[in-house]
């Protein structure tokens, strides 16, 4: 029972940190270009234009 006194606040702090990181990612525009990432996977990256 004594361990719950430590584990519950730790879980709440970690959950709050995760929520803060998610909100920061939303605010900084990490989820704006969802299609661009899928196209970058298919890109060869050699810098030459495709024919």
Rosetta constraint file for C-alpha pairs under 8 A:
AtomPair CA 1 CA 5 HARMONIC 7.31 0.50
AtomPair CA 2 CA 6 HARMONIC 7.31 0.50
AtomPair CA 3 CA 7 HARMONIC 6.09 0.50
AtomPair CA 4 CA 8 HARMONIC 5.69 0.50
AtomPair CA 5 CA 9 HARMONIC 7.16 0.50
AtomPair CA 6 CA 10 HARMONIC 6.41 0.50
AtomPair CA 7 CA 11 HARMONIC 6.02 0.50
AtomPair CA 8 CA 12 HARMONIC 6.21 0.50
AtomPair CA 9 CA 13 HARMONIC 6.11 0.50
AtomPair CA 10 CA 14 HARMONIC 6.16 0.50
AtomPair CA 11 CA 15 HARMONIC 6.02 0.50
AtomPair CA 12 CA 16 HARMONIC 6.07 0.50
AtomPair CA 13 CA 17 HARMONIC 6.17 0.50
AtomPair CA 14 CA 18 HARMONIC 6.19 0.50
AtomPair CA 15 CA 19 HARMONIC 6.19 0.50
AtomPair CA 16 CA 20 HARMONIC 6.06 0.50
AtomPair CA 17 CA 21 HARMONIC 6.12 0.50
AtomPair CA 18 CA 22 HARMONIC 6.20 0.50
AtomPair CA 19 CA 23 HARMONIC 6.15 0.50
AtomPair CA 20 CA 24 HARMONIC 6.06 0.50
AtomPair CA 21 CA 25 HARMONIC 6.18 0.50
AtomPair CA 22 CA 26 HARMONIC 6.31 0.50
AtomPair CA 23 CA 27 HARMONIC 6.15 0.50
AtomPair CA 24 CA 28 HARMONIC 6.05 0.50
AtomPair CA 25 CA 29 HARMONIC 6.36 0.50
AtomPair CA 25 CA 30 HARMONIC 5.36 0.50
AtomPair CA 25 CA 31 HARMONIC 7.47 0.50
AtomPair CA 26 CA 30 HARMONIC 6.02 0.50
AtomPair CA 26 CA 31 HARMONIC 6.43 0.50
AtomPair CA 33 CA 37 HARMONIC 7.18 0.50
AtomPair CA 34 CA 38 HARMONIC 7.30 0.50
AtomPair CA 35 CA 39 HARMONIC 6.56 0.50
AtomPair CA 36 CA 40 HARMONIC 6.17 0.50
AtomPair CA 37 CA 41 HARMONIC 6.48 0.50
AtomPair CA 38 CA 42 HARMONIC 7.06 0.50
AtomPair CA 39 CA 43 HARMONIC 6.46 0.50
